[in-house]
Amino acid sequence: MASCRDYTLLTSRELDEPLPRWGWLRLRLHLLSCRSCARFRAHVLLLREVMRRRLRPSRAFRSGQRLRLSSTARARMRRALRKGDQESTG
């Protein structure tokens, strides 16, 4: 008999690749009877969705608009690059 650890690994594997029918069925049956594993799966799915949304390209990028940094941000980057050059030449 598989342990909850085995089912959490199966849950994680399910996110990466489709499970065989028997594995999928075993996981679903276990989730019906184990509240902890069902909660784990819900949390994993939530994290996956949050990361998917977080990593989605911005609307401006998708539309092909040119993204521009503020003059303050550009100046900060120039200073940081100069500082890095000075430290490396030492």
Beta strands, then each sheet from edge to edge (+ up, - down):
end
